[in-house]
Each structure stands twice: as structure tokens, then as C-alpha cells.
Amino acid sequence: MEQLHAHLSHLGSVAVAFSSGVDSTFLLDVAHEVLGAKAVAFTAASPFVPQRDVDEAAAFCREKGIEHVVVPFDTLAIPGVAENPKDRCYLCKHALFSEMAELARARGLAAVVDGSNLDDDGDYRPGRRALGELGIVSPLHEAGMTKADIRALSKERGLMTWDKPSFACLASRFAYGERLTEDGLGRVNRAEEFLMAKGFRQLRVRVHEDATLARIELLPEDIGRFFATAGLREETEQKLRALGFRYVSLDLRGFRSGSMNEGLNS
């Protein structure tokens, strides 16, 4: 925490890329504590981001008295992104953070900062390369913080996000090469919201086979509950078929972050 405070103080003013997730909420809260009005929250509003996340970001900033800038961003208009190549995250983040950097400069803010941490080094994350090329600063990473550190410190600070499930952008639900459309992203979001309403917190609905197959990932300890809940299997199948999926499956390995990257080196 001392390193984080010192780093933010040295920067002097920042635009915090704020998704309302665990990491960026903690970073914004500390930045606001250290820099006051010189810490501004930037939240992207795009087809890749559920509206509930934008709404939660706005509510947090209102509560804390933090200036909040919503950045409308058409991710599907970025050349190459809709085709969902393996470097999709690089293309998207390079375009998005380029725009955020321009907005930050126009406001006289010294740096754009994001919530990347040490755990982000352990998976295929081409978006990190884009951040490095653009000079985006990752104070949590530089302070040596892991996700577990951030959750523990968030709890100490009374942040409601301390145990919030991890949710990457909606595009991460699609197998590489599956074309991304606003309709398809919306269907995945509605499928996940259906399962959240049934009490499942950490989950993914992955999409394969020309968007005909939905593969549900739940925490291993939730799989038994899914089958034990009367009528839930049938209701889930009916709901997802009504959303346009022809086949609905449950992954018996359970939830794991970045599962779409498992076949990259095969």
C-alpha cells in the first residue's frame, strides 16, 4: 500500500480505466484518496460491456464524489475485431486506450492507469502488450499486488466489490474465429443474467460452433446444485434455446478464467 500511494502521488493526476470490477474499483478508491479531484474515472460503454457494469460504475462514483466520464466506444467498428482473431484483445485495447489517452491529455491528466495486477501475467493476455505500447500505467502490478491482495485490501476498506465475481468482457465468451455481433453479445449477456438470477455468481456462458452451442461454466461446487434444483436443467435449456442456441451444455470441469485460451498451443 505504501508503494501504491507513493506511485499515485508521484503521477500527480490520473484517469482511471474503471470497469466497476474488483481491481479497478480498488485502484480508483485509493487514487481518489491520494489525489482527490485529480483522479477521474473513465468507463467504456460498448457492446462488449454489460450495461449493469456501466450503471454500477456510475453509482460508485456518485457515492464517492468522483468525476465520472463515460466513453462511448463501438468496439465492433475497430478493424478486425468483429472477426474475433486471437489478438482481438490487443486490437480492442489499443484502440480504446488510445482514445482514453487523448481524453486524459485534453483534461490535463498526467497518466491513464488500469487495474492490471500480478495475476494477469499468468495467462494469454495480448491486451497487456497494447497497454505497454501506449504507456498505460498499472500501479497495482508495479506495487506487486495479486488478486488475493486486492480482495483482502478491498475488504479492509469496506468496498462491496471485495468478493465480486470476476467477469471479463463479453467478447471473451466466444471461441476465436466466431464472428462477434451486437446481437450475439447481447444473447450471451442475457443467458448469464438468467443464471445469475438463479443464484449462481461466478460463471460463464461460452459460445461455439457458429454461435449454435452454449457451454455453461459454473464453479465445481455449484454443478451439483444445478442438477439438484428441481426444474432448473429444463428451464435453463428452454431459456437458452429461446435466446437462439441450438445446443446447451454444462462443462463438467467447471468455471475457469480464460478457458478459451486452452487450445491456443494445441
Contacts in CASP RR format, 6 or more apart in sequence:
PFRMAT RR
TARGET T0000
AUTHOR 0000-0000-0000
METHOD contacts of the structure
MODEL  1
MEQLHAHLSHLGSVAVAFSSGVDSTFLLDVAHEVLGAKAVAFTAASPFVP
QRDVDEAAAFCREKGIEHVVVPFDTLAIPGVAENPKDRCYLCKHALFSEM
AELARARGLAAVVDGSNLDDDGDYRPGRRALGELGIVSPLHEAGMTKADI
RALSKERGLMTWDKPSFACLASRFAYGERLTEDGLGRVNRAEEFLMAKGF
RQLRVRVHEDATLARIELLPEDIGRFFATAGLREETEQKLRALGFRYVSL
DLRGFRSGSMNEGLNS
1 30 0 8 1.000
1 143 0 8 1.000
1 153 0 8 1.000
3 142 0 8 1.000
3 143 0 8 1.000
3 144 0 8 1.000
4 30 0 8 1.000
4 139 0 8 1.000
4 140 0 8 1.000
4 143 0 8 1.000
4 145 0 8 1.000
5 30 0 8 1.000
5 34 0 8 1.000
7 139 0 8 1.000
7 142 0 8 1.000
7 143 0 8 1.000
8 14 0 8 1.000
8 30 0 8 1.000
8 31 0 8 1.000
8 34 0 8 1.000
8 35 0 8 1.000
8 39 0 8 1.000
8 113 0 8 1.000
8 139 0 8 1.000
9 34 0 8 1.000
9 35 0 8 1.000
11 35 0 8 1.000
11 110 0 8 1.000
11 111 0 8 1.000
11 113 0 8 1.000
11 137 0 8 1.000
11 139 0 8 1.000
12 35 0 8 1.000
12 38 0 8 1.000
12 110 0 8 1.000
13 35 0 8 1.000
13 38 0 8 1.000
13 39 0 8 1.000
13 108 0 8 1.000
13 109 0 8 1.000
13 110 0 8 1.000
13 111 0 8 1.000
14 31 0 8 1.000
14 35 0 8 1.000
14 38 0 8 1.000
14 39 0 8 1.000
14 40 0 8 1.000
14 104 0 8 1.000
14 109 0 8 1.000
14 110 0 8 1.000
14 111 0 8 1.000
14 112 0 8 1.000
14 113 0 8 1.000
14 137 0 8 1.000
15 40 0 8 1.000
15 41 0 8 1.000
15 42 0 8 1.000
15 69 0 8 1.000
15 100 0 8 1.000
15 103 0 8 1.000
15 104 0 8 1.000
15 107 0 8 1.000
15 109 0 8 1.000
15 111 0 8 1.000
15 112 0 8 1.000
15 113 0 8 1.000
16 24 0 8 1.000
16 27 0 8 1.000
16 28 0 8 1.000
16 31 0 8 1.000
16 39 0 8 1.000
16 40 0 8 1.000
16 41 0 8 1.000
16 42 0 8 1.000
16 113 0 8 1.000
16 114 0 8 1.000
17 24 0 8 1.000
17 42 0 8 1.000
17 44 0 8 1.000
17 97 0 8 1.000
17 100 0 8 1.000
17 112 0 8 1.000
17 113 0 8 1.000
17 114 0 8 1.000
17 115 0 8 1.000
17 136 0 8 1.000
18 24 0 8 1.000
18 25 0 8 1.000
18 28 0 8 1.000
18 41 0 8 1.000
18 42 0 8 1.000
18 43 0 8 1.000
18 57 0 8 1.000
18 61 0 8 1.000
18 68 0 8 1.000
19 43 0 8 1.000
19 44 0 8 1.000
19 49 0 8 1.000
19 53 0 8 1.000
19 57 0 8 1.000
20 43 0 8 1.000
20 53 0 8 1.000
20 54 0 8 1.000
20 56 0 8 1.000
20 57 0 8 1.000
20 60 0 8 1.000
20 161 0 8 1.000
21 53 0 8 1.000
21 161 0 8 1.000
21 164 0 8 1.000
21 167 0 8 1.000
22 147 0 8 1.000
22 150 0 8 1.000
22 151 0 8 1.000
22 154 0 8 1.000
22 161 0 8 1.000
22 162 0 8 1.000
22 164 0 8 1.000
22 166 0 8 1.000
23 115 0 8 1.000
23 116 0 8 1.000
23 117 0 8 1.000
23 140 0 8 1.000
23 147 0 8 1.000
23 150 0 8 1.000
24 114 0 8 1.000
24 115 0 8 1.000
25 60 0 8 1.000
25 154 0 8 1.000
25 159 0 8 1.000
25 161 0 8 1.000
25 164 0 8 1.000
26 140 0 8 1.000
26 150 0 8 1.000
26 153 0 8 1.000
26 154 0 8 1.000
26 157 0 8 1.000
26 159 0 8 1.000
26 161 0 8 1.000
27 113 0 8 1.000
27 114 0 8 1.000
27 115 0 8 1.000
27 139 0 8 1.000
27 140 0 8 1.000
28 39 0 8 1.000
28 41 0 8 1.000
28 60 0 8 1.000
28 66 0 8 1.000
29 64 0 8 1.000
29 154 0 8 1.000
29 157 0 8 1.000
29 159 0 8 1.000
31 39 0 8 1.000
31 113 0 8 1.000
31 139 0 8 1.000
32 39 0 8 1.000
32 64 0 8 1.000
32 65 0 8 1.000
32 66 0 8 1.000
37 67 0 8 1.000
38 109 0 8 1.000
39 66 0 8 1.000
40 66 0 8 1.000
40 67 0 8 1.000
40 68 0 8 1.000
40 69 0 8 1.000
40 104 0 8 1.000
40 107 0 8 1.000
40 109 0 8 1.000
41 57 0 8 1.000
41 61 0 8 1.000
41 66 0 8 1.000
41 67 0 8 1.000
41 68 0 8 1.000
41 69 0 8 1.000
42 69 0 8 1.000
42 71 0 8 1.000
42 100 0 8 1.000
42 103 0 8 1.000
42 104 0 8 1.000
42 112 0 8 1.000
43 53 0 8 1.000
43 54 0 8 1.000
43 57 0 8 1.000
43 58 0 8 1.000
43 68 0 8 1.000
43 69 0 8 1.000
43 70 0 8 1.000
43 71 0 8 1.000
44 70 0 8 1.000
44 71 0 8 1.000
44 73 0 8 1.000
44 96 0 8 1.000
44 100 0 8 1.000
45 51 0 8 1.000
45 54 0 8 1.000
45 70 0 8 1.000
45 71 0 8 1.000
45 72 0 8 1.000
45 73 0 8 1.000
46 72 0 8 1.000
46 73 0 8 1.000
46 74 0 8 1.000
46 75 0 8 1.000
46 96 0 8 1.000
47 74 0 8 1.000
47 75 0 8 1.000
47 76 0 8 1.000
47 170 0 8 1.000
47 182 0 8 1.000
47 185 0 8 1.000
47 186 0 8 1.000
48 75 0 8 1.000
48 92 0 8 1.000
48 169 0 8 1.000
48 170 0 8 1.000
48 171 0 8 1.000
48 185 0 8 1.000
49 169 0 8 1.000
49 170 0 8 1.000
50 167 0 8 1.000
50 170 0 8 1.000
50 189 0 8 1.000
50 193 0 8 1.000
52 193 0 8 1.000
53 167 0 8 1.000
54 70 0 8 1.000
57 68 0 8 1.000
58 68 0 8 1.000
58 70 0 8 1.000
60 66 0 8 1.000
61 67 0 8 1.000
61 68 0 8 1.000
62 68 0 8 1.000
69 103 0 8 1.000
71 96 0 8 1.000
71 99 0 8 1.000
71 100 0 8 1.000
71 103 0 8 1.000
73 95 0 8 1.000
73 96 0 8 1.000
73 99 0 8 1.000
75 81 0 8 1.000
75 92 0 8 1.000
75 95 0 8 1.000
75 96 0 8 1.000
75 171 0 8 1.000
76 82 0 8 1.000
76 180 0 8 1.000
76 181 0 8 1.000
76 182 0 8 1.000
78 91 0 8 1.000
78 92 0 8 1.000
78 95 0 8 1.000
79 91 0 8 1.000
80 88 0 8 1.000
80 91 0 8 1.000
81 88 0 8 1.000
81 91 0 8 1.000
81 92 0 8 1.000
81 171 0 8 1.000
81 180 0 8 1.000
82 179 0 8 1.000
82 180 0 8 1.000
82 181 0 8 1.000
83 177 0 8 1.000
83 179 0 8 1.000
83 180 0 8 1.000
84 171 0 8 1.000
84 174 0 8 1.000
84 175 0 8 1.000
84 176 0 8 1.000
84 177 0 8 1.000
84 178 0 8 1.000
84 179 0 8 1.000
84 180 0 8 1.000
85 91 0 8 1.000
85 176 0 8 1.000
85 177 0 8 1.000
86 126 0 8 1.000
86 176 0 8 1.000
86 264 0 8 1.000
87 126 0 8 1.000
88 126 0 8 1.000
88 171 0 8 1.000
88 176 0 8 1.000
89 125 0 8 1.000
89 126 0 8 1.000
89 127 0 8 1.000
89 130 0 8 1.000
89 171 0 8 1.000
89 172 0 8 1.000
90 126 0 8 1.000
90 127 0 8 1.000
90 129 0 8 1.000
90 130 0 8 1.000
91 130 0 8 1.000
92 127 0 8 1.000
92 169 0 8 1.000
92 171 0 8 1.000
93 127 0 8 1.000
93 130 0 8 1.000
93 131 0 8 1.000
94 127 0 8 1.000
94 130 0 8 1.000
94 133 0 8 1.000
94 134 0 8 1.000
97 112 0 8 1.000
97 114 0 8 1.000
97 130 0 8 1.000
97 131 0 8 1.000
97 134 0 8 1.000
97 136 0 8 1.000
98 134 0 8 1.000
100 112 0 8 1.000
101 112 0 8 1.000
101 134 0 8 1.000
101 135 0 8 1.000
101 136 0 8 1.000
104 111 0 8 1.000
104 112 0 8 1.000
111 136 0 8 1.000
111 137 0 8 1.000
112 134 0 8 1.000
112 135 0 8 1.000
112 136 0 8 1.000
112 137 0 8 1.000
113 136 0 8 1.000
113 137 0 8 1.000
113 138 0 8 1.000
113 139 0 8 1.000
114 131 0 8 1.000
114 136 0 8 1.000
114 137 0 8 1.000
114 138 0 8 1.000
115 138 0 8 1.000
115 139 0 8 1.000
115 140 0 8 1.000
115 141 0 8 1.000
116 128 0 8 1.000
116 131 0 8 1.000
116 138 0 8 1.000
116 140 0 8 1.000
116 141 0 8 1.000
117 138 0 8 1.000
117 140 0 8 1.000
117 141 0 8 1.000
117 144 0 8 1.000
117 145 0 8 1.000
117 146 0 8 1.000
117 147 0 8 1.000
117 149 0 8 1.000
117 150 0 8 1.000
118 141 0 8 1.000
118 144 0 8 1.000
118 145 0 8 1.000
118 146 0 8 1.000
119 146 0 8 1.000
119 147 0 8 1.000
120 128 0 8 1.000
120 141 0 8 1.000
123 257 0 8 1.000
123 258 0 8 1.000
123 261 0 8 1.000
124 258 0 8 1.000
124 261 0 8 1.000
124 264 0 8 1.000
130 136 0 8 1.000
131 138 0 8 1.000
140 150 0 8 1.000
145 153 0 8 1.000
147 166 0 8 1.000
151 162 0 8 1.000
151 163 0 8 1.000
152 162 0 8 1.000
154 161 0 8 1.000
154 162 0 8 1.000
155 162 0 8 1.000
155 163 0 8 1.000
165 201 0 8 1.000
165 202 0 8 1.000
165 203 0 8 1.000
166 202 0 8 1.000
166 257 0 8 1.000
168 257 0 8 1.000
168 258 0 8 1.000
170 185 0 8 1.000
170 186 0 8 1.000
170 188 0 8 1.000
170 189 0 8 1.000
171 180 0 8 1.000
171 185 0 8 1.000
172 258 0 8 1.000
172 260 0 8 1.000
173 188 0 8 1.000
173 204 0 8 1.000
173 205 0 8 1.000
173 206 0 8 1.000
173 207 0 8 1.000
173 260 0 8 1.000
174 180 0 8 1.000
174 188 0 8 1.000
174 206 0 8 1.000
174 207 0 8 1.000
174 211 0 8 1.000
174 260 0 8 1.000
175 206 0 8 1.000
175 207 0 8 1.000
175 208 0 8 1.000
175 260 0 8 1.000
176 260 0 8 1.000
176 264 0 8 1.000
178 207 0 8 1.000
178 208 0 8 1.000
178 210 0 8 1.000
178 211 0 8 1.000
179 211 0 8 1.000
184 207 0 8 1.000
184 211 0 8 1.000
187 211 0 8 1.000
187 243 0 8 1.000
187 244 0 8 1.000
187 245 0 8 1.000
188 205 0 8 1.000
188 207 0 8 1.000
190 243 0 8 1.000
191 205 0 8 1.000
191 214 0 8 1.000
191 239 0 8 1.000
191 240 0 8 1.000
191 243 0 8 1.000
191 245 0 8 1.000
192 203 0 8 1.000
192 204 0 8 1.000
192 205 0 8 1.000
194 236 0 8 1.000
194 239 0 8 1.000
194 240 0 8 1.000
195 203 0 8 1.000
195 205 0 8 1.000
195 216 0 8 1.000
195 218 0 8 1.000
195 236 0 8 1.000
196 203 0 8 1.000
198 229 0 8 1.000
198 232 0 8 1.000
198 236 0 8 1.000
200 218 0 8 1.000
200 219 0 8 1.000
200 222 0 8 1.000
200 226 0 8 1.000
202 218 0 8 1.000
202 219 0 8 1.000
202 255 0 8 1.000
203 216 0 8 1.000
203 217 0 8 1.000
203 218 0 8 1.000
203 219 0 8 1.000
203 222 0 8 1.000
203 255 0 8 1.000
204 216 0 8 1.000
204 217 0 8 1.000
204 255 0 8 1.000
204 259 0 8 1.000
205 214 0 8 1.000
205 215 0 8 1.000
205 216 0 8 1.000
205 217 0 8 1.000
205 240 0 8 1.000
206 214 0 8 1.000
206 215 0 8 1.000
206 216 0 8 1.000
206 217 0 8 1.000
206 251 0 8 1.000
206 259 0 8 1.000
206 260 0 8 1.000
207 213 0 8 1.000
207 214 0 8 1.000
207 215 0 8 1.000
208 215 0 8 1.000
209 247 0 8 1.000
211 245 0 8 1.000
212 245 0 8 1.000
212 246 0 8 1.000
212 247 0 8 1.000
213 245 0 8 1.000
213 246 0 8 1.000
213 247 0 8 1.000
213 248 0 8 1.000
213 249 0 8 1.000
214 240 0 8 1.000
214 245 0 8 1.000
214 247 0 8 1.000
214 248 0 8 1.000
214 249 0 8 1.000
215 249 0 8 1.000
215 250 0 8 1.000
215 251 0 8 1.000
216 236 0 8 1.000
216 248 0 8 1.000
216 249 0 8 1.000
216 250 0 8 1.000
216 251 0 8 1.000
217 251 0 8 1.000
217 253 0 8 1.000
217 254 0 8 1.000
217 255 0 8 1.000
217 256 0 8 1.000
217 259 0 8 1.000
218 226 0 8 1.000
218 250 0 8 1.000
218 251 0 8 1.000
218 254 0 8 1.000
218 255 0 8 1.000
219 254 0 8 1.000
219 255 0 8 1.000
220 253 0 8 1.000
220 254 0 8 1.000
220 255 0 8 1.000
223 250 0 8 1.000
223 252 0 8 1.000
223 254 0 8 1.000
226 232 0 8 1.000
226 233 0 8 1.000
226 236 0 8 1.000
226 250 0 8 1.000
227 233 0 8 1.000
236 248 0 8 1.000
237 248 0 8 1.000
240 248 0 8 1.000
241 248 0 8 1.000
251 259 0 8 1.000
END
